[in-house]
Structure formats: structure tokens, C-alpha cells
Amino acid sequence: MSKAIYHKVSFNNKLCRDFTMEVKQKVNAYFEENKLSKHANSAMVFKTIVILSFFFGSYAIIISGAFSLSIMWLAAFIMGVAMAGIGFSVSHDALHGAYSSNSKVNTVLGLTFDILGANGYIWKITHNIIHHTYTNIHGHDEDLEVSELIRLSPHTPHKSIHKFQHILAFIAYSLATVFWVVAKDFIYFFKKRLGPYENKKHPVKEWVVLIVTKIFYYFYAIVLPLMILPITWQEWLIGFLTLHLTAGLILGVVFQLAHVVEETDHPLPNEEMTIENHWLVHEMLTTSNFARKNKVLSWYIGGLNYQIEHHLFPHVCSIHYPEISHIVEETANKYGIPYKQHETFTEAVVSHYRTLKKFGNSEFIYAS
């Protein structure tokens, strides 16, 4: 049996050690001085209840069969919005072990990801380990591999289809959760090379969880509605696609605004396979925040607009990011390290769109 091995990419952690030590010390001091837990507080618990209630409440409206098709369609749309919200605000924190200091609580809440039709185990490998370690490094960061039709890294070989990617990308984002539910997790379980792993052997327990949760999802999302509701399969399909196209577009766009925008770097390792920056500095150079003053958006997307803080402190619950962001920004400014951000959500979306157009140009080559 072959062992799982890591790619030989390292970071020059001898650089900027004063910054990394100080920003960690100041953030830790913030929690200690204010006698706060780094995990979820009552506001986070309340948000969790609200978002889960919208998802399951909308499903209850649909499955009751007591409402018109137009109301059921609206409920499917709300389910899509809530589905993205669960991914942002519940699953994401739980799967990072940031929601609670109790691992069992994180495990249970992490299962919300599986209930939505995805797989938390694969997510922890591709996102927590691979993306968070090798952010924006071509050939290593799985988040840059959305589709062969989309060139999210300037180091990806250019194809003629990429000149249309500023349009195609948003279609791909919309279909992301459909692909996730139907094929992605199965493909990743059988994939010989998975990020830093070669021929990784997945635990039997995780195979069982994959199969059981997928069957559960297919039953409540497909079989049950078709069995008990007075609808045609075409009407069911409209509702199903409404849910997933809504969730997919929201999730896809928001996640890309943190790393694939005009300001973020896409460095490559040198001949010794080393990134010439401390890992924390690398995360800041490859990550951008957006709409920090938009409290409603921040509430809904679970601090995903505070990606700098998330990448530096992934085990801190997202509910705390707005406060510690001031500490990170001030410390970065002190050491002359860029703190990249867009003032509004719209600015970030426009920047991502421009980046897609730029990377779609066959003449564009990134100078690392």
C-alpha cells in the first residue's frame, strides 16, 4: 500500500518572523483580554438556527404539497440562498474545527455539508489542507481547478475557449453544486492524485458516510418529492435546478472574490520548490477582503469577505473576523505588508470579471 506524500513545496518561514509573531500575539491577546472564546458565541448560534430554519422550513413548505407551484418555486429559491448560507456560516466553520472547542459539535455541524449533498471529508482535504496551504499556487491549489473551461491561474495553459471565460465562468459556478451532488465527490474518492496525496487510501468509515449521506440526499431531494407531490418530473427539475443554480452561483462567486481578483498574487516556487515568503505573508499576498463595512453581507456569508483573517486564523470562528481584522490590518501596515481589499461587493465582482478577461487572453503571462 503506497503512502500519502506531500508535494515538495515549502515556504521561507525565516522571513518576516517579527510580523508573524506579533500578529499572532496581538490576536491572542484580544481574546484573552476580553475573556472571549475563539469559537462560536450566542450570535453565531442564533445565526445558525436562523439559516437552518430557512432551509428546512422552505423544504417543509415544498414537501407539504399545500401550496401552489409558484410558492413552491419561491421556496426552492429560498432553499438555494439558505443552502449557500449554511455552507458559508455553518459547515465552513465546523469543518475547520472553528465552530466549537468540542470536536463532536464540529463533527455534527460539519455533517450539514453532507446533508446538502456534498462531502465534508473530501472538502477538508481539498480546502483545509490543499487550498489553505498552497493558496493560488498553480498545480497545487485545487480551488484553481474549477473546470478546464476556466483559467483561474495565469500559469494554466491557455485554450482558445478561455477567451469566453468571463461569461462561461458564471455558468460553471452556477452548475457547481449540481456537479458536486452528482459526480465530484465520487471522482475525488477514486482520484489517484489528490492534491498533496498520491494513491491515498480513504478510511472505510468515510466511504460509508459518503454512500449513506448521498443516498439520504437523493431520497429527500429527488425520490420523496416525486413520490408524494402532485407534480411532473419537469416541474421537479425546475425546482431542483432553481435551488442548485442559486446556491452554486452565490457560492462560486463569493469564494472566487477572495483570491482571483486583480490585486492578488499567483507566485510559483523557485527551482528548490520554495516560495520566497513566510507562509503567513504568502496568504496575505494571495488573498483579498471585500465589503468589510457591509454587516448584512458579513452576517450571511460567514466572514468569507474577511478571507485574510480566515487564512491566517482558520481555527477562529468567523463571527470574530470583523474585530480581529483591525488588528491584522494595523500590524500589516506597520511592517509594510499589503492588506488587500475592495470596499464593496460590487467592486470585488468587477475585479474578478476583469481578471477572468485578462486570464482569458492568450498573450497574458504572469510575471512571478
Salt bridges, closest charged atoms under 4 A:
GLU22 OE2 - LYS26 NZ 2.85
GLU22 OE2 - LYS334 NZ 2.98
ASP141 OD1 - HIS131 ND1 3.03
GLU142 OE1 - LYS191 NZ 3.93
ASP143 OD2 - HIS127 ND1 3.91
ASP143 OD2 - HIS131 ND1 3.44
GLU148 OE1 - LYS159 NZ 3.24
ASP185 OD2 - LYS214 NZ 2.88
GLU198 OE2 - ARG193 NE 3.76
GLU262 OE1 - ARG354 NH1 3.89
GLU263 OE1 - HIS342 NE2 2.98
ASP265 OD1 - LYS340 NZ 3.29
GLU283 OE1 - HIS311 ND1 2.59
GLU329 OE1 - ARG292 NH1 3.04
